[in-house]
Every structure is written in C-alpha cells, then in structure tokens.
C-alpha cells in the first residue's frame, strides 16, 4: 500500500472511532440523546413570605382597605372583605387578620351607621341601618329602577352626609339630627366619569368632573348637612387624569396638578399624567418624558422600567409589580427583583399599609387560595 493511501485510510479510521466515542458519550440510559448544552439553566428566584388571606377557611374574593387611626396614630387597616359566604368587616394588622360577619357598609370615621344596597326583582333598594348586640336593623331609604352605588357616608353625631349615585344621577342626602330625618338633593354632575376621594377621618369628600371643556369640583364635609347651597368650584382646565387615595389628585389640560380638597395647583411646562398617588404625594409623567414627584413642592423623579401589572405610590416610592407567567418582577426603591409567584395569580392588589407595601394575589375563584405578602 502506498504511503499516501495508507495515510488516507488511517485518517478515516480515526474519524470513525472519534464519532462513535462522541455518540456513546451523549447517550443516556433511556436511549435518548442528551442535549445538556441546549437546556435552559435553572433560575433561582427570591421567595415572598406568602400568607393565606381567608376568613373561616374561605378565600377572600375582594378587599376594600381603609386606614384606621386612633388619636392621629395609625393602628391598623380596616375596611371590608368578601368571601363566597358573604361580607365581613375587616380588622387587619401585619401579624394578624380578624374579620367579623357583617352586612352593609359602615360610615366614616367610626362606623356608627350603615348602608346596604340590594336588588329586589327589577328594583334596586338602598337601606340605612345600625347594628348592636341584637343584630342589624335596616329600613328602606331609596328605591330606584337603576343600580345604586354608595360613594361616601360621613358623620357620626348630629351631622350626617350620604352621597350616592342612581345610574346617571348623583344625589346627596343630609341629616342634622343624627339620621332621624333626611333631606335629599340632586347634584350637578352626571354619569360614571366622576372622580371622588373620601378621607378616612370621615371629614372631607372631594368630587371632580368635566362639564364640556371645563373641569369642576365639589367639596363636601359633615357640616355640609346644614348648608342650604353647595358651592361648585372651577378647575384651571379640563380634567385629563385623576388619582384617588384619601386625597383626590387632578391633572388638567392647562398643565396643572392639584390635590383636592385642600391644595394649590402645580404648573408644568408640558402636560402631566398622574401615575400614582397617596395622601401626601403624587407622581406624574410629563409629556417631555420626564417625571416629577409632587407634594407641597415638586422634584424630579424616576419611573420604573417595564409595564407594571399593578403599581402604587407608597410614601415617596412607586412600587411596581410586573407579572410574567410564574414570575413577579417587583421594583421597590429603584431595585428590580424577580420573585416566584408561588401559585396561580389571576389578579393582584397593592395596599399601602402605613408605608409598608402589601401585595394581595387572587387565584382563580373557587379553585385557588388568596394570599398576601409584605414586599421586602
């Protein structure tokens, strides 16, 4: 055999042996070929300290939190919650959740009187009531052909004010004798496009709406019960965005931002859109791409990246949660961290727990638990 032919045969033999060795090295016991090189690396995500949000073993379907204060100091979170068994009054601390079965919505600030709305055939009935050791005592107050929504009920002693909507029509009922007698009037705004905010102290209610190209607003207090005429105020321009969190923040077409009912407008060089708010601050994105955090004054701010599923301005930080499958990307204090969702999440709710962000995750109704966690 010539030297050239011998070299060719040797090269082909070595290549075949090498190929067989590589194939054998990649086979596993099952007989399938492994592709470790192409497998996605396992991602370790941070864990949230989830706790069940349930009452008598039933998942909470919705919670309406209301901050409670005692002598001006935050003590816990109150409000209402519902399960498949009905409605409950909520008393919630970060280490404990208490709830009692209830009927109706309680007045602010102390819950002395209640309202309840129910449908009876084709009619909608609004009732007023009280509760004591013997149970609940309701009597019919208003019957309407259209759905009734209670927006605010404030006042505990002599003066009481009830604000509600029947379809397109807004109405106010007022009592100056502890709810024995009421006077009902129609308010000037119409429809569902009316923004409102109710202070947890039960003193102030702010309403804002557009009439054509002009924004207007109305301030109600418990002592509005004895006023003959309710004065409607004018905003600098048409309302373009609002945010409600005890205070009503309103942006207008005149590039202004204003907290209602007590606050002076801030004016910007370009149009503001409200991103989030609380009782002290509002975060706005301006048309020029910048952002401002406004309280008594405005200062430059930074918005989180991405498209948050839910977000809330807690103190002066915009906490944002973005859901991507079984991952929750949470931005807090400018830091973005990915967390394991810990189960099915159909919708979420962010609650400001006196400066502590609390995330509520609702699963599929009737199938999954509801849970909550403090965001670290």
C-alpha positions as a printed Julia matrix, in Angstrom:
376×3 Matrix{Float64}:
   0.0    0.0    0.0
   1.41   3.37  -0.97
   2.26   5.85   1.77
  -0.43   8.28   0.54
  -3.19   5.64   0.53
  -2.13   4.37   3.98
  -2.37   7.87   5.42
  -5.91   8.32   3.99
  -7.17   5.01   5.44
  -5.7    5.84   8.84
  -7.39   9.24   8.9
 -10.8    7.79   8.02
 -10.44   5.1   10.72
  -9.58   7.66  13.41
 -12.55   9.9   12.41
 -14.99   6.96  12.65
 -13.7    5.96  16.1
 -13.95   9.56  17.31
 -17.54   9.85  16.05
 -18.56   6.6   17.8
 -16.99   7.76  21.05
 -18.82  11.13  20.91
 -22.16   9.44  20.2
 -21.64   6.97  23.07
 -20.75   9.79  25.44
 -24.05  11.6   24.75
 -26.36   8.59  25.15
 -28.21   8.14  28.45
 -29.78   5.05  29.99
 -33.12   5.75  28.38
 -31.61   5.5   24.95
 -32.33   9.2   24.21
 -29.65  11.65  23.23
 -28.95  14.26  25.91
 -28.67  17.92  24.96
 -27.24  19.43  28.15
 -25.66  22.2   26.17
 -29.06  23.42  24.9
 -31.03  23.03  28.19
 -32.19  26.3   29.81
 -30.38  26.93  33.1
 -32.48  26.68  36.23
 -33.33  30.15  37.54
 -33.46  30.61  41.28
 -35.95  33.34  42.18
 -36.49  35.04  45.51
 -39.44  33.92  47.65
 -42.18  36.13  49.02
 -43.44  35.44  52.55
 -46.95  34.49  51.41
 -49.71  34.06  53.99
 -53.29  32.93  53.32
 -55.95  35.63  53.12
 -59.0   33.69  54.19
 -61.96  34.07  56.53
 -63.37  30.94  58.16
 -61.31  28.91  55.71
 -62.77  30.59  52.62
 -60.51  32.65  50.31
 -61.14  36.38  50.3
 -62.55  37.4   46.91
 -62.06  41.15  47.3
 -60.82  43.53  49.95
 -61.57  47.24  50.31
 -58.99  48.53  52.79
 -59.49  51.67  54.87
 -56.73  53.03  57.13
 -57.83  53.3   60.76
 -56.41  55.9   63.1
 -56.61  56.44  66.82
 -55.6   59.84  68.25
 -53.93  60.61  64.93
 -51.75  57.48  65.05
 -52.09  54.64  62.55
 -53.13  51.49  64.39
 -54.27  49.0   61.76
 -56.1   48.52  58.48
 -59.84  48.22  58.43
 -62.38  48.05  55.67
 -64.44  45.3   54.11
 -63.81  41.91  52.59
 -65.97  39.35  50.82
 -65.84  35.58  50.53
 -68.31  33.2   48.9
 -70.17  33.21  52.23
 -70.8   36.95  52.32
 -69.36  40.24  53.54
 -67.17  40.92  56.55
 -65.79  43.86  58.46
 -62.02  43.71  58.37
 -59.53  44.36  61.17
 -56.07  43.68  59.83
 -52.6   44.05  61.29
 -49.45  42.81  59.61
 -49.22  39.9   62.04
 -52.94  39.17  62.37
 -56.17  39.23  60.38
 -59.52  39.42  62.16
 -62.9   39.63  60.48
 -66.49  39.51  61.63
 -69.53  38.77  59.52
 -71.35  41.97  58.67
 -73.99  43.41  56.47
 -73.59  46.67  54.67
 -71.02  49.4   54.56
 -70.08  51.38  57.66
 -69.82  55.15  57.93
 -66.58  57.03  58.49
 -64.86  57.54  60.78
 -66.34  55.22  63.43
 -68.96  53.08  61.7
 -71.96  54.19  63.74
 -74.43  53.79  60.85
 -74.6   51.55  57.82
 -75.81  51.46  54.25
 -76.82  48.4   52.27
 -77.71  48.07  48.58
 -79.53  45.06  47.14
 -81.6   44.22  44.1
 -85.2   43.13  44.51
 -86.5   41.94  41.18
 -86.11  44.84  38.77
 -85.73  47.36  41.6
 -82.62  48.46  43.49
 -83.01  49.25  47.17
 -80.78  51.42  49.36
 -81.28  50.89  53.1
 -79.89  52.66  56.16
 -79.22  50.82  59.37
 -77.39  50.31  62.64
 -76.01  47.3   64.47
 -75.9   46.23  68.1
 -75.75  43.08  70.19
 -79.16  42.06  68.86
 -78.04  42.21  65.23
 -78.66  44.53  62.28
 -81.57  46.94  61.95
 -82.21  48.3   58.44
 -85.01  50.3   56.89
 -85.51  51.18  53.24
 -84.25  54.64  52.32
 -84.39  54.77  48.49
 -85.78  52.58  45.72
 -84.68  53.07  42.11
 -85.05  51.49  38.67
 -81.28  51.85  38.08
 -78.31  50.45  40.03
 -77.44  52.35  43.2
 -73.84  52.93  44.29
 -72.92  54.44  47.66
 -69.89  56.71  47.2
 -69.47  58.16  50.7
 -71.16  58.24  54.08
 -69.61  60.51  56.68
 -70.52  61.98  60.05
 -71.29  60.21  63.31
 -73.13  62.59  65.59
 -75.54  65.4   64.7
 -74.42  65.95  61.1
 -74.52  63.07  58.61
 -73.97  63.1   54.85
 -74.73  60.31  52.38
 -73.53  60.54  48.78
 -74.81  58.02  46.24
 -75.42  57.53  42.53
 -78.51  56.15  40.78
 -77.46  55.3   37.24
 -76.52  58.67  35.72
 -77.89  60.76  38.56
 -75.83  61.82  41.6
 -77.66  62.55  44.85
 -76.8   63.77  48.33
 -78.82  63.08  51.48
 -78.19  65.15  54.61
 -79.31  64.9   58.22
 -78.86  67.38  61.06
 -80.48  65.25  63.78
 -78.34  62.1   63.91
 -80.11  60.44  60.99
 -83.69  60.77  62.19
 -84.7   63.0   59.26
 -83.02  63.38  55.88
 -83.16  65.89  53.02
 -82.19  64.63  49.56
 -80.95  66.81  46.67
 -79.72  66.16  43.14
 -76.09  67.17  42.45
 -74.98  68.9   39.2
 -72.69  66.15  37.8
 -73.86  63.14  35.81
 -72.64  59.7   34.84
 -69.83  57.43  35.95
 -66.96  59.71  34.88
 -66.83  61.49  38.22
 -63.71  61.1   40.36
 -64.06  61.0   44.13
 -61.95  60.7   47.27
 -63.05  60.22  50.87
 -60.77  60.95  53.8
 -60.52  58.12  56.33
 -61.14  60.66  59.09
 -64.68  61.0   57.77
 -64.45  64.77  57.38
 -63.74  65.51  53.72
 -65.15  64.29  50.42
 -63.87  65.66  47.1
 -65.62  65.2   43.73
 -64.33  66.3   40.32
 -65.82  66.07  36.83
 -65.84  67.73  33.42
 -68.57  69.89  32.0
 -67.61  70.08  28.35
 -64.09  71.55  28.25
 -64.15  72.77  31.85
 -63.23  70.83  34.97
 -65.25  71.39  38.12
 -65.12  70.1   41.67
 -67.13  70.0   44.87
 -66.03  69.79  48.48
 -68.31  68.06  50.99
 -67.88  67.83  54.75
 -70.03  66.51  57.55
 -71.15  70.07  58.3
 -72.38  70.31  54.67
 -75.5   68.74  56.13
 -76.75  72.13  57.3
 -75.71  74.21  54.27
 -78.5   75.45  52.05
 -76.31  75.7   48.96
 -73.32  73.58  47.93
 -70.74  75.64  46.03
 -69.16  74.17  42.88
 -65.57  75.25  42.21
 -63.79  75.65  38.84
 -60.51  73.96  37.93
 -57.84  75.61  35.7
 -58.83  73.46  32.71
 -60.41  70.21  31.59
 -59.57  67.18  33.72
 -57.14  64.86  31.91
 -56.26  62.35  34.66
 -57.06  61.72  38.32
 -55.85  59.59  41.22
 -57.71  58.93  44.44
 -56.18  57.91  47.77
 -58.0   59.8   50.56
 -56.97  62.93  48.62
 -58.14  63.49  45.03
 -55.27  64.48  42.72
 -56.41  66.1   39.47
 -54.38  66.96  36.35
 -55.81  69.37  33.78
 -55.34  70.46  30.19
 -53.66  73.62  31.46
 -50.68  71.51  32.6
 -51.67  71.7   36.26
 -51.74  69.18  39.08
 -53.8   69.87  42.2
 -54.7   67.94  45.39
 -58.33  68.28  46.4
 -59.95  69.42  48.6
 -57.06  71.36  50.17
 -54.12  72.23  47.97
 -52.75  74.71  45.46
 -52.09  73.74  41.82
 -48.61  72.95  40.47
 -47.97  74.09  36.9
 -45.61  72.31  34.48
 -44.01  73.16  31.15
 -45.68  70.14  29.5
 -48.78  68.03  30.1
 -48.76  65.82  33.23
 -50.29  62.35  33.56
 -50.76  61.0   37.07
 -49.01  57.64  37.56
 -49.7   57.09  41.28
 -50.67  58.94  44.43
 -51.21  58.82  48.16
 -52.49  61.25  50.74
 -49.22  63.23  50.66
 -47.73  62.89  47.16
 -48.5   62.32  43.5
 -46.13  61.02  40.84
 -46.63  62.41  37.35
 -45.1   61.67  33.96
 -44.73  64.74  31.77
 -45.19  64.87  28.02
 -41.49  65.66  27.58
 -40.63  62.22  29.05
 -39.51  63.39  32.49
 -41.25  62.68  35.81
 -41.98  64.7   38.93
 -42.89  63.74  42.5
 -45.17  66.4   43.95
 -46.31  67.18  47.46
 -46.04  70.73  48.74
 -43.32  71.08  46.11
 -42.28  69.1   43.03
 -38.94  67.41  42.45
 -37.51  65.24  39.65
 -38.32  61.53  39.9
 -37.54  58.28  38.07
 -40.14  55.84  36.78
 -39.59  52.04  36.89
 -38.9   50.31  33.59
 -41.28  47.76  32.09
 -45.06  47.69  32.05
 -46.31  47.1   35.61
 -49.41  44.96  36.17
 -50.12  46.91  39.37
 -48.36  49.82  41.0
 -48.84  52.1   43.97
 -47.11  55.18  45.31
 -46.16  54.3   48.88
 -44.72  57.29  50.73
 -42.42  58.69  48.0
 -41.61  55.4   46.25
 -43.51  53.94  43.31
 -43.72  50.2   43.99
 -44.43  48.32  40.77
 -45.27  44.65  40.15
 -44.96  43.13  36.68
 -46.31  39.61  36.14
 -44.6   37.36  33.61
 -46.03  33.85  33.86
 -44.95  32.4   37.21
 -42.59  35.3   37.88
 -43.36  38.57  39.64
 -40.82  41.28  38.89
 -41.11  43.81  41.72
 -39.46  47.22  41.66
 -39.05  48.88  45.05
 -36.75  51.78  45.9
 -35.4   51.59  42.36
 -34.31  47.94  42.7
 -35.94  45.29  40.5
 -36.14  41.77  41.95
 -37.73  38.66  40.44
 -39.87  36.54  42.77
 -41.52  33.17  42.36
 -45.27  33.8   42.1
 -45.85  30.85  44.42
 -49.01  29.7   42.64
 -51.7   30.88  40.26
 -52.19  34.66  40.1
 -55.27  35.87  38.25
 -55.13  39.45  39.57
 -53.26  41.47  42.16
 -53.84  44.34  44.54
 -51.21  46.59  46.16
 -52.08  48.01  49.58
 -50.26  50.81  51.38
 -50.05  49.53  54.96
 -48.89  52.75  56.64
 -45.8   52.9   54.47
 -45.37  49.12  54.12
 -46.25  47.68  50.69
 -48.5   44.62  50.9
 -49.28  42.55  47.8
 -52.54  40.57  47.59
 -52.67  37.8   44.98
 -56.03  36.36  43.93
 -56.17  32.95  42.24
 -58.96  31.5   40.15
 -62.2   31.95  42.03
 -63.29  28.71  43.65
 -60.07  26.91  42.68
 -57.07  28.7   44.19
 -56.3   30.37  47.51
 -55.96  34.1   48.01
 -52.72  35.11  49.69
 -50.83  38.19  50.77
 -47.22  39.1   51.46
 -45.23  42.05  52.69
 -42.88  43.14  49.89
 -39.35  43.13  51.37
